[in-house]
Amino acid sequence: GSAKTSSYTLTVDDVGEYIEVGSGGSITIPNSTFAAGDVVSIFNNTAGAITITCSITDAYIAGTDSDKATMSLATRGLATVLFISATRCVVQGNVS
């Protein structure tokens, strides 16, 4: 697909796919949209970090126990979002 160059909210059509973010792009993880086991990958194809906004009730960086409202995806970074339920996800990859 083409790179997202503006704010983009993940949809169920993105499950099993990867979303590429280009200049000026950002990603929102919505609440009550996905099912347990759904996976979406996000690739930041820009020279700077991008913001992932976590509108979902609970969003964790894998290996941590702190619910995040936003995450930063590093330049040329890759993040995989695993949905544990419609209201909880875990993100692994180049995020902080």
Secondary structure in CASP SS format (residue, H / E / C, confidence):
PFRMAT SS
TARGET T0000
AUTHOR 0000-0000-0000
METHOD secondary structure of the structure
MODEL  1
G C 1.00
S C 1.00
A C 1.00
K E 1.00
T C 1.00
S C 1.00
S E 1.00
Y E 1.00
T E 1.00
L C 1.00
T C 1.00
V H 1.00
D H 1.00
D H 1.00
V C 1.00
G C 1.00
E C 1.00
Y E 1.00
I E 1.00
E E 1.00
V E 1.00
G C 1.00
S C 1.00
G C 1.00
G C 1.00
S E 1.00
I E 1.00
T E 1.00
I E 1.00
P C 1.00
N C 1.00
S C 1.00
T C 1.00
F C 1.00
A C 1.00
A C 1.00
G C 1.00
D C 1.00
V E 1.00
V E 1.00
S E 1.00
I E 1.00
F E 1.00
N E 1.00
N C 1.00
T C 1.00
A C 1.00
G C 1.00
A C 1.00
I E 1.00
T E 1.00
I E 1.00
T E 1.00
C E 1.00
S C 1.00
I C 1.00
T C 1.00
D E 1.00
A E 1.00
Y E 1.00
I E 1.00
A C 1.00
G C 1.00
T C 1.00
D C 1.00
S C 1.00
D C 1.00
K C 1.00
A C 1.00
T E 1.00
M E 1.00
S E 1.00
L E 1.00
A C 1.00
T C 1.00
R C 1.00
G C 1.00
L E 1.00
A E 1.00
T E 1.00
V E 1.00
L E 1.00
F E 1.00
I E 1.00
S E 1.00
A C 1.00
T C 1.00
R E 1.00
C E 1.00
V E 1.00
V E 1.00
Q E 1.00
G E 1.00
N C 1.00
V E 1.00
S C 1.00
END
